[in-house]
Amino acid sequence: MNGKLLVLPGALCAVTGSAFAQQTQDGARKRPNIVYIMSDDHAVQAISAYGHPLSQVAPTPNIDRIAAEGVRFDRAYCANSISGPSRATILTGKHSHKNGFMRNDRPFEGDQPNMAKILQANGYSTAIIGKWHLGSYPQGFDYWKILDDQGMYYNPDFIVMGDTIRQPGYVTDIVADESIEWIDRHKDGPFFIMVHNKAPHRNWQPAPRHLNLHEGTFFPYPDNLFDDYKGRKAAQRQEMSIDRHLMPAYDLKLFTRKDEGWDPKNDWGPDYRFMDSVQKAAYIASYDAANKAYYDNPPTGDSLTRWKFQRYMRDYFSTIASVDENVGKILDYLDSTGMAENTIVVYASDQSFYLGEHGWFDKRFMYEESMRMPLVIRYPAEIPAGTVAKDALVQNIDFAPTLLDWCGIAAPGDMQGESFRAIADGGDKAVKPGKTWRNTLYYRYWENPGIHNVMQHAGVHDGRWKLVYFFTNETPVPKEHFFELYDLRSDPHEMHNLYGSKGTEKQSERLMKELKRLAGYYEDTLPPCPELERL
């Protein structure tokens, strides 16, 4: 299997190949360096370059700068919306079932090929600093310094080439500063570094300088904060709702009055384990006034849900502030050293995240707020500033083939993704969906039983229509299964399940056939059901 959905025309292949030849023929421009910056659970809605109302009250000017000076992808998607599996897919260019890392509770098989190994074998210095979360040690990196498991925000433990150390400071600052130090030692290039932030992963602990950043900010509520999940069985079963599942002490920081505000049987507790006494005092004090007001006049009903949403948003966006600042620090360093022109800078998240849509936090579902990924790339030597790819469907299986392509390295035949280099260079006008690029995406979520109780599911997305096949985890035949169908043009927030509605039969059958085709193409085996078996 060659991993190609549709073979690019010879002329387009020749253009990309000749561009690299022209770039290197006189030796004036070396192979590009790569700085791949990734955050954890950074929602598209929380990056102001994408224009969402939430991000407009808490902008991200430095991440926006990458988009303004390069390309912004509006339809980048993950193939499995959960941290470790997405990271494994980005490294290997393969869907979860092919790289073997389908869920977070097992180690990644590091002996398989990955893009770091390929770049390393082709003369690149390689490093990863920050969050890893794959259960096994990194391979393919000359230097690695990874957070222990999920990592802590304050004074985190790092595993450095096998040895564990506790390092004072705030995690996002440490990751950026040490990444710049590593780049500076390897600035003669070519180099590849993965700068992996913990932030803004739950439980959203801002840097000391940002503890009160958004105390007075009002964040607009999503229209479907109080979704009733009518016609959507899987949504009715989830355990990731703001009103019922955010923990008082751990998530909402209701730890005043000697922690009387939380039940240790149903809460992970106030998480300041690694803080020193000064950090802990400042952290607790930053919530004192708001918590006192809460306890003096506790909200109830919908007002309580709105209160929880505001607390969640203030912490989440305050945690993002340090991410954006440190992105700016890295960009400024590259600019000041003259490396910017020949350095590919990628900013992405492992997936997106619910910021109150459907009343939720977290991710996992195939719905847009979690399946979409923020993706902006700056490469001045090749990508025109201000490029926008609004319609082309790209996926995290494509990241490795694309970066290898920019480096003039052929992707291995077992990578399932495509290079979207031509799209990055020219936006949607570079390719026509369905002719020189894919027109459907495949998705599969595996982690059930698991936290948040999101059912296993698979699906197909064609840019407008989306079909989702939910099933219970019994094998080989699930005891229960059902389908959902959405028209994103008329229902962008996926509130109305059209499956079984009169007039949608042809769309359902078309997408079922495509789901079955893609599962076969990517060598995945779906649980059987009558609807698919009859096709």
C-alpha positions in Angstrom: 0.0 0.0 0.0 1.5 3.3 -1.0 -0.6 5.5 1.3 -1.8 7.7 -1.6 -5.5 8.6 -1.8 -5.1 10.2 -5.2 -1.8 10.5 -7.1 -0.8 14.1 -7.7 -0.4 14.9 -11.4 3.1 14.8 -12.8 3.2 18.5 -13.4 2.5 19.2 -9.7 5.1 16.7 -8.6 7.6 18.3 -11.0 6.9 21.7 -9.5 7.5 20.7 -6.0 10.6 18.8 -6.9 12.0 21.6 -9.0 11.4 24.1 -6.3 13.6 22.1 -3.9 16.3 21.8 -6.6 16.2 25.5 -7.3 16.4 26.2 -3.6 19.6 24.1 -3.1 21.4 24.3 -6.5 23.6 27.3 -5.6 24.0 26.3 -1.9 22.6 29.7 -0.9 19.6 28.1 0.8 20.2 25.0 2.9 17.7 22.3 3.6 15.0 23.9 5.8 15.0 23.7 9.6 11.8 22.7 11.3 10.4 24.0 14.6 7.3 22.0 15.3 5.4 23.7 18.2 2.4 21.7 19.5 0.1 22.4 22.4 -2.3 20.0 24.2 -6.0 20.6 23.8 -5.7 24.1 22.3 -9.0 24.7 20.7 -9.4 26.3 17.3 -11.9 28.6 19.0 -9.1 29.9 21.2 -6.8 31.2 18.5 -7.8 34.7 17.4 -6.6 34.2 13.8 -9.6 31.9 13.3 -12.0 34.7 14.3 -14.1 32.9 16.9 -15.9 35.3 19.4 -14.2 33.7 22.4 -10.7 34.3 21.1 -11.5 38.0 20.3 -11.7 38.8 24.1 -8.4 36.9 24.7 -6.4 37.1 21.5 -3.2 35.2 20.6 -1.1 37.7 18.6 2.0 35.6 18.3 0.2 32.5 17.0 -1.7 34.8 14.7 1.6 36.1 13.5 2.5 32.7 12.1 -0.8 32.6 10.2 -0.3 36.2 8.9 3.3 35.5 7.8 2.4 32.0 6.4 -0.6 29.8 5.9 -3.7 29.1 8.0 -5.6 25.9 7.5 -9.3 26.1 8.2 -10.0 22.4 7.7 -7.3 20.5 9.4 -8.5 17.5 11.3 -7.2 14.7 13.5 -8.0 11.1 12.9 -8.6 10.1 16.6 -9.3 13.0 19.0 -7.2 12.1 22.0 -3.7 13.1 23.0 -1.4 10.1 22.7 -3.0 8.6 19.6 -2.9 11.9 17.8 0.8 12.4 18.7 1.6 8.9 17.4 -0.3 9.6 14.2 1.7 12.8 13.7 5.0 11.0 14.2 4.2 8.0 12.0 1.9 9.3 9.3 -0.4 6.4 10.0 -3.9 6.0 11.5 -4.1 4.7 15.1 -4.8 1.1 14.1 -1.7 1.0 11.9 0.7 2.5 14.3 -0.8 0.5 17.2 -1.5 3.3 19.5 -5.3 3.5 19.6 -5.8 4.7 23.2 -3.8 6.3 26.0 -3.6 3.3 28.4 -0.8 1.4 26.6 2.8 2.2 25.4 3.6 3.3 21.9 5.7 0.9 19.9 8.8 3.0 19.3 10.7 0.6 17.1 8.6 1.5 14.1 9.6 4.2 11.6 8.8 7.8 12.4 9.6 11.1 10.8 12.2 12.0 13.4 14.1 8.8 12.6 13.9 9.5 8.9 15.1 13.1 9.3 17.9 11.9 11.6 19.0 9.4 9.0 19.1 12.2 6.4 21.5 14.4 8.4 19.1 16.4 10.6 19.9 17.0 14.3 16.7 16.1 16.1 15.2 16.9 19.5 11.9 16.8 21.5 11.4 18.9 24.6 8.1 18.9 26.5 5.1 16.7 26.6 5.5 13.2 25.1 2.7 11.1 26.7 3.3 8.0 24.7 4.3 5.6 27.5 7.7 4.6 26.0 10.9 6.5 25.5 11.3 8.6 22.3 13.3 7.1 19.4 14.8 9.1 16.5 15.8 12.0 18.6 19.4 13.0 19.3 18.2 14.7 22.5 15.0 14.3 24.4 13.7 15.9 27.5 10.1 14.9 28.2 7.6 15.5 30.9 6.8 12.5 33.2 3.4 11.3 32.0 1.0 14.3 31.7 3.5 16.6 33.5 2.9 19.3 36.0 2.5 23.0 35.4 4.7 24.1 38.3 8.2 22.7 39.0 7.7 19.7 36.7 9.5 16.4 36.6 11.3 15.9 33.3 12.9 12.6 32.0 16.1 13.6 30.3 17.6 10.9 28.2 16.4 8.4 30.8 17.1 10.3 34.0 14.4 12.1 36.0 14.9 15.5 37.4 12.6 18.1 39.0 13.0 21.5 37.5 11.9 24.7 39.1 9.8 27.1 37.1 6.6 27.2 35.0 6.4 24.4 32.4 5.6 26.5 29.3 8.5 28.8 30.0 10.9 26.0 30.6 10.0 24.2 27.4 10.4 27.3 25.2 13.6 28.5 26.9 15.3 25.1 26.6 14.1 24.7 23.0 15.7 28.0 22.1 18.9 26.9 23.8 19.0 23.7 21.9 18.3 25.5 18.6 21.1 27.9 19.3 23.5 25.0 19.7 22.4 23.6 16.4 21.8 26.7 14.4 24.1 25.7 11.6 21.4 23.1 10.8 19.6 21.4 9.5 17.6 20.6 12.6 14.2 19.3 13.6 12.8 20.1 17.0 9.4 19.3 18.5 8.4 21.9 21.1 5.6 20.2 23.0 3.6 22.2 25.5 1.6 20.7 28.3 -0.7 23.8 28.2 -3.6 24.2 28.0 -4.4 20.7 29.2 -6.8 20.2 32.1 -6.7 21.4 34.9 -5.7 24.8 33.4 -3.1 26.3 35.8 -1.9 29.7 34.5 1.6 31.0 35.0 2.2 33.1 38.1 2.2 36.3 36.1 -1.2 35.4 34.5 -3.1 34.2 37.6 -5.5 37.1 37.5 -5.2 37.9 33.8 -8.9 37.3 32.9 -10.5 37.8 36.3 -12.7 40.6 34.9 -13.1 39.2 31.4 -16.6 38.1 30.3 -16.5 35.2 27.8 -19.5 34.9 25.5 -21.6 31.7 25.9 -22.0 29.3 23.1 -25.6 29.1 21.8 -25.7 25.4 22.7 -24.3 25.5 26.2 -27.6 24.0 27.4 -27.9 21.3 24.6 -30.6 18.7 25.4 -28.9 16.1 23.1 -32.2 15.2 21.5 -31.8 12.5 18.8 -28.1 11.8 19.8 -27.7 8.8 22.1 -23.9 8.9 22.5 -24.1 12.6 23.6 -26.6 11.6 26.2 -24.2 9.1 27.7 -21.0 11.2 27.9 -19.4 12.2 31.2 -17.7 15.5 30.2 -20.3 18.1 30.8 -19.5 21.4 32.5 -22.5 21.3 34.8 -22.0 17.7 36.1 -18.4 16.7 35.6 -16.1 19.5 36.3 -14.6 18.8 39.7 -15.0 21.5 42.3 -11.5 21.5 43.7 -9.4 20.1 40.8 -11.1 21.9 37.9 -13.0 24.9 39.4 -10.4 25.7 42.1 -13.0 25.9 44.9 -10.5 25.2 47.6 -11.1 28.0 50.0 -12.3 27.5 53.6 -9.8 24.8 54.2 -10.9 22.8 51.1 -14.4 22.3 52.4 -15.8 22.9 48.9 -14.9 19.5 47.6 -15.6 15.8 48.1 -12.5 13.7 48.0 -14.6 10.7 46.8 -15.6 12.5 43.6 -12.7 14.9 43.1 -9.0 14.6 42.4 -8.4 17.4 44.8 -6.7 20.8 44.6 -3.6 20.2 42.5 -0.7 22.2 43.9 1.5 19.3 44.8 4.7 20.5 43.1 4.3 24.1 44.0 6.7 25.7 46.5 5.2 27.7 49.4 5.4 31.0 47.7 3.8 29.7 44.5 1.1 27.9 46.4 0.2 30.9 48.5 -0.1 33.2 45.4 -2.1 30.5 43.5 -4.6 30.1 46.2 -4.8 33.8 46.9 -5.6 34.5 43.3 -9.0 32.7 43.7 -9.8 34.0 47.2 -12.1 36.9 46.3 -14.1 35.1 43.6 -14.4 32.0 45.8 -15.6 34.0 48.8 -18.3 35.5 46.6 -19.3 32.1 45.4 -19.6 30.6 48.9 -21.4 33.7 50.2 -24.1 33.5 47.5 -23.8 30.1 45.8 -25.4 30.1 42.3 -27.8 27.3 41.4 -29.3 25.8 38.2 -28.4 27.4 34.9 -26.7 30.2 36.8 -24.3 27.7 38.3 -23.5 26.2 34.9 -22.8 29.7 33.6 -20.5 30.4 36.6 -18.6 27.2 36.0 -18.2 28.1 32.3 -16.8 31.5 33.2 -14.3 30.0 35.7 -13.3 27.4 33.1 -12.8 29.9 30.4 -10.8 32.3 32.6 -8.4 29.6 33.6 -8.2 28.1 30.2 -7.4 31.3 28.4 -5.1 32.5 31.1 -3.1 29.3 30.6 -2.9 29.9 26.9 -1.4 33.4 27.5 2.0 31.8 28.3 1.8 29.6 25.3 1.3 32.6 23.0 4.1 34.6 24.7 6.6 31.8 24.3 5.6 31.3 20.6 6.5 35.0 20.2 9.8 34.4 22.0 10.7 31.6 19.6 9.7 33.6 16.5 11.7 36.6 17.7 14.7 34.4 18.3 14.5 33.0 14.8 14.1 36.5 13.3 17.0 38.0 15.3 19.4 35.2 14.3 18.5 35.3 10.6 17.2 31.8 10.6 13.5 32.7 10.0 13.7 32.6 6.2 14.8 29.0 6.0 12.9 27.6 9.0 9.5 26.0 8.9 7.6 26.9 12.0 4.4 24.9 12.6 1.9 25.6 15.3 -0.7 23.0 16.0 -2.6 21.2 18.8 -3.0 17.5 19.1 -6.7 18.1 18.6 -9.2 20.8 19.4 -11.4 21.0 22.6 -14.9 21.9 23.7 -15.2 25.3 25.2 -18.8 25.0 26.3 -20.2 23.8 23.0 -22.9 21.1 23.7 -22.3 22.0 27.4 -18.9 20.2 27.3 -15.2 20.3 28.0 -12.7 17.7 26.7 -12.7 16.2 23.1 -13.0 12.6 21.7 -16.2 12.9 19.6 -16.0 13.3 15.9 -18.0 16.5 16.1 -16.2 19.6 14.7 -15.1 21.2 18.0 -12.9 18.2 18.8 -12.0 16.7 15.4 -10.7 20.0 14.0 -7.2 21.0 14.7 -5.6 24.5 14.6 -2.8 24.5 12.1 -0.7 27.5 11.0 2.7 27.3 9.3 5.3 29.9 8.5 8.1 29.2 5.9 9.1 32.5 4.3 11.3 30.8 1.7 8.3 29.2 0.1 4.9 30.0 1.7 3.5 33.4 0.7 2.4 35.5 3.7 -1.4 35.5 4.3 -2.1 32.3 2.5 -5.4 30.6 3.6 -6.5 27.1 2.9 -10.2 27.3 3.6 -11.6 24.1 2.0 -8.8 21.5 1.5 -9.3 18.6 3.9 -5.9 17.9 5.6 -5.4 15.5 8.5 -2.7 14.7 11.0 -1.7 11.6 9.0 -0.4 14.2 6.5 2.0 16.1 8.8 5.0 13.7 8.5 4.8 13.3 4.7 4.5 17.1 4.2 7.5 18.0 6.4 9.6 15.3 4.7 8.5 16.7 1.4 9.7 20.2 2.3 13.1 18.6 3.2 13.4 16.8 -0.1 12.9 13.4 1.5 10.5 10.8 0.1 7.9 9.5 2.6 8.0 5.8 3.1 5.4 3.8 1.3 3.6 2.7 4.5 2.8 6.2 5.6 -0.9 6.7 4.9 -0.9 10.5 4.7 -0.3 12.8 1.7 2.0 15.8 1.4 -0.1 19.0 1.5 2.9 21.1 0.5 1.3 22.4 -2.6 -1.8 23.5 -0.6 0.4 25.2 2.0 2.3 27.1 -0.7 -0.8 28.2 -2.7 -3.9 27.7 -0.6 -7.1 26.1 -2.1 -6.2 27.3 -5.6 -3.3 24.9 -5.7 -5.5 21.9 -5.9 -9.1 21.0 -6.6 -10.8 18.7 -4.0 -11.6 15.4 -5.6 -9.2 15.8 -8.4 -5.7 16.4 -7.0 -6.6 16.0 -3.3 -8.8 13.9 -1.2 -12.4 14.7 -0.7 -13.2 12.6 2.3 -11.6 12.0 5.8 -11.7 8.8 7.9 -12.0 8.9 11.7 -12.0 6.4 14.4 -12.2 6.7 18.2 -11.3 3.7 20.3 -11.0 4.6 24.0 -14.1 3.0 25.6 -14.4 1.9 28.3 -12.5 5.0 29.4 -12.7 8.3 31.1 -15.7 10.5 29.9 -17.6 7.5 28.6 -17.5 8.5 24.9 -18.7 5.6 22.8 -16.4 4.0 20.3 -17.2 5.3 16.8 -15.9 5.6 13.3 -17.0 8.0 10.6 -16.5 9.8 7.3 -16.4 13.6 6.7 -16.6 15.1 3.2 -16.4 18.8 4.1 -20.2 19.2 4.2 -21.7 15.9 5.2 -20.6 13.8 8.1 -21.7 10.2 8.9 -20.8 8.7 12.4 -21.2 5.1 13.2 -21.4 4.6 17.0 -21.1 1.1 18.6 -20.5 -0.6 21.9 -17.1 -2.2 22.4 -18.2 -5.9 22.4 -16.5 -7.8 19.6 -16.8 -9.1 17.0 -20.4 -7.9 16.9 -21.5 -4.9 19.0 -24.6 -5.4 21.1 -25.7 -1.9 20.2 -25.0 0.4 17.3 -26.5 3.5 15.7 -25.7 6.2 13.1 -25.7 9.9 13.0 -25.8 12.1 9.9 -25.1 15.9 9.8 -25.3 18.5 7.1 -22.7 21.1 8.3 -23.9 23.7 5.8 -27.3 24.0 7.5 -26.3 22.7 10.9 -22.6 23.7 11.6 -22.9 22.9 15.4 -24.2 19.3 14.8 -27.4 19.7 16.8 -29.8 17.8 14.4 -29.1 14.1 13.6 -30.6 13.6 10.2 -30.0 9.9 10.0 -33.3 8.2 9.1 -35.0 11.4 8.1 -36.9 11.5 4.9 -34.9 12.8 2.0 -31.5 11.9 3.4 -31.5 8.2 2.3 -29.1 8.8 -0.7 -26.7 10.8 1.4 -26.6 8.1 4.1 -26.0 5.3 1.6 -23.3 7.3 -0.2 -21.5 8.0 3.0 -21.9 4.5 4.3 -20.2 3.2 1.1 -17.5 5.7 1.5 -17.0 4.7 5.2 -16.7 1.1 4.2 -14.3 2.0 1.3 -12.0 4.1 3.5 -11.9 1.5 6.2 -10.8 -1.0 3.6 -8.4 1.4 2.1 -6.7 2.2 5.4 -6.8 -1.5 6.3 -9.0 -1.0 9.3 -11.7 -3.5 10.4 -15.0 -2.0 11.5 -17.4 -3.9 13.7 -20.0 -5.5 11.4 -23.6 -4.2 11.3 -26.5 -4.9 8.9 -26.4 -1.4 7.4 -22.8 -1.7 6.3 -22.9 -5.4 5.5 -25.6 -5.0 2.9 -23.5 -2.6 0.8 
